[in-house]
Amino acid sequence: MREVDVRNIVRFNTRMGMYICPSNRTGVVAFLHGYQYAAAGKCRFTAALAEHLTKRYRVKGDSLGWEQQISRLAERRSLDWMEVYLLVSSEVLSAAVEGRERRTKGASRDPAGT
């Protein structure tokens, strides 16, 4: 994911009421799919969500996509869909930020070791 995508999705998650009303599952799904469409394939946030759900929570993907994976995890944990979406998306976004910071630190080091 590009840095601008991470920043925009964090803004969306933290100020959701400014982007969609009401702040619910249908609005989140529509916004994210619209955002990715407008990014012309450069933002793969929902794919990252689906992969994270599969690896970390062992919720396999199916033909209904990431939205249904979140539903199944929410049911398993007895939580609301929105709570699980915010949890999982914050993990994915945090990992993207941390990965970028590691790459930046590694690139800024002096190869001569001085």
N, C-alpha and C positions, 0 to 999 in steps of 0.2 A: 504494500500500500504506500502511496505517496504521502509525504508529510502533510500536504494540504488536505488530503482525505482524512487523515487521523484527526487533524485539528477541527475540521468541519463536523465530523461525526461526534467528537467529544462535545462540541458546542450544541449539536442537536440533542444529544443525550442529557446534557445539563440544563438546557433551556427549551425542552421539547414543546412547551406550550406556545412558544413563539413561532414554531414551524407547523404544528398540526393541532387541530382541536376537533374532537377531544383527543387526549393523549392515550391512545389504546393500541391494541395489537394491529388492527386494520390500518390505522394511520402510520404506525412505525413501518410495517411491511411496505406500504405504498411509497412512503418517503424514501426508504433505502433503495428500493428498486428503481425509483425515479432518479435518485441521485447517481446510482451506478450507471444508468442508461445515459445520463447527461455527461458522465465522465468518459464516455466512449470506450468502455472496456478497461480503462486504466485503474479503476478502483475495484478491488475484489474482496470487499469487506464481508459480504454474505458468504462467500466461499470460505473465507478465513473462519467465520463463525461456525460453519458446518464442520470444517476440519477440526476445530478446537473441541466442539461438542463430541465428535467421534473419538478423538484421542484422549482427552482429559476425563470426560464423563461417560465414555463408552455408550453413547447414544448414536446408533447407526443412522446414516442418512437413508432416505427412501425417495420415492418419486414426488413426495409432497414437499421436500426441501427442508431448509434450515428452520423455517417457521414451525414445522411439525416436530422437528428435533427438540426445539425449545419447549413445545407443548408436552412432549413425553417426559422431559426432564422436570418440568414444573409439576407434573402429576406425580412423578416418582418422589419428589421432595416435598410435596404438599404445599407448593407455593403458587403464586399468581404468575401468569405468563410474563407480565411486564417486569416483575421482580427478577425472574430468571434471565430475561433478555438483558436487563441492565447489568446484572452480575457477569454474565458471559461476555457481553460486549466490552465491559470495562477490562476484563482479563485480556481479551484480544488486543484492545487498544494499548493497554499498558505494555504488553509484550512487543508491540510494534515500536513504541517509544524507546523501550529498553534496548531493543535490537539496533535501533538507529544510533543510540548513544554509544553502544559498544563499538559499532563500526566507526563512528566519529573519533572516539578515543584512540582506537587502533591506527587510524589513518594519520592522526596528529602526532604520533610518537616519532621521534627522530630515529631513523634506521641505524644510525651510527652509535646510538645508545648514549648520547651526550645530553 
